[in-house]
Amino acid sequence: MIMTFDVEADAAFVYLDGRVPPGGAPRSEICNLEIEGGAVILLFSPDDRLVGLEVLGASRVIAPDVLAKAERT
């Protein structure tokens, strides 16, 4: 598992099985969660396997000590 964090966009990406190559997640679905100031988007491979998560508003949703360990992009 790899986590990256874009500070300017306040978005984190969690890759479940290595980085997702361009076109490697042709389908995405936003989770129906009530997160104030944030959102979670599920990323699916062409064969409908969950390959990653995108977290918008990451600094409000993910614990600071977890984000501190993420690779900065």
C-alpha positions as CSV (number, residue, x, y, z in Angstrom):
1,M,0.0,0.0,0.0
2,I,1.3,3.5,-0.9
3,M,-0.2,6.8,0.2
4,T,0.6,10.1,-1.5
5,F,-0.6,13.5,-0.3
6,D,-0.9,16.7,-2.4
7,V,-0.8,19.5,0.1
8,E,-2.0,22.2,-2.3
9,A,-5.0,20.1,-3.5
10,D,-5.5,18.7,0.1
11,A,-6.0,15.3,-1.6
12,A,-4.6,11.9,-0.6
13,F,-4.3,8.9,-2.8
14,V,-4.2,5.4,-1.3
15,Y,-2.9,2.8,-3.8
16,L,-3.8,-0.7,-2.6
17,D,-1.5,-2.6,-4.9
18,G,1.2,-0.3,-6.1
19,R,0.6,2.9,-8.1
20,V,-2.3,2.9,-10.5
21,P,-0.9,3.7,-14.0
22,P,-2.7,6.1,-16.3
23,G,-5.9,4.4,-17.5
24,G,-5.5,1.8,-14.8
25,A,-8.6,2.9,-13.0
26,P,-11.2,3.7,-15.7
27,R,-14.1,3.7,-13.2
28,S,-14.5,5.7,-10.0
29,E,-17.4,6.1,-7.6
30,I,-17.8,8.6,-4.9
31,C,-18.8,7.1,-1.6
32,N,-22.1,8.2,-0.1
33,L,-20.5,9.3,3.2
34,E,-21.4,12.4,5.1
35,I,-17.9,13.9,5.6
36,E,-17.9,17.6,6.2
37,G,-15.4,19.2,3.9
38,G,-14.2,15.9,2.4
39,A,-15.1,13.1,0.1
40,V,-13.9,9.6,-0.6
41,I,-13.7,8.3,-4.2
42,L,-13.2,4.6,-4.9
43,L,-11.0,3.7,-7.9
44,F,-11.7,0.5,-9.8
45,S,-9.5,-1.4,-12.3
46,P,-10.9,-2.5,-15.7
47,D,-11.9,-5.8,-14.2
48,D,-13.8,-4.0,-11.4
49,R,-11.3,-4.6,-8.6
50,L,-10.8,-1.9,-6.0
51,V,-7.3,-0.5,-6.7
52,G,-7.2,2.7,-4.7
53,L,-8.9,5.5,-2.9
54,E,-8.8,9.3,-3.4
55,V,-9.6,11.3,-0.3
56,L,-10.5,15.0,-0.9
57,G,-10.2,17.3,2.1
58,A,-7.6,14.9,3.4
59,S,-6.3,17.1,6.1
60,R,-9.8,17.2,7.6
61,V,-10.5,13.4,7.2
62,I,-7.2,11.6,7.8
63,A,-5.3,11.8,11.1
64,P,-2.3,14.1,11.0
65,D,0.2,11.4,12.0
66,V,-1.0,9.3,9.1
67,L,-0.7,12.1,6.6
68,A,2.8,12.9,7.9
69,K,3.9,9.5,6.7
70,A,2.5,10.0,3.2
71,E,4.7,10.7,0.2
72,R,4.3,14.3,-0.9
73,T,3.4,15.0,-4.5
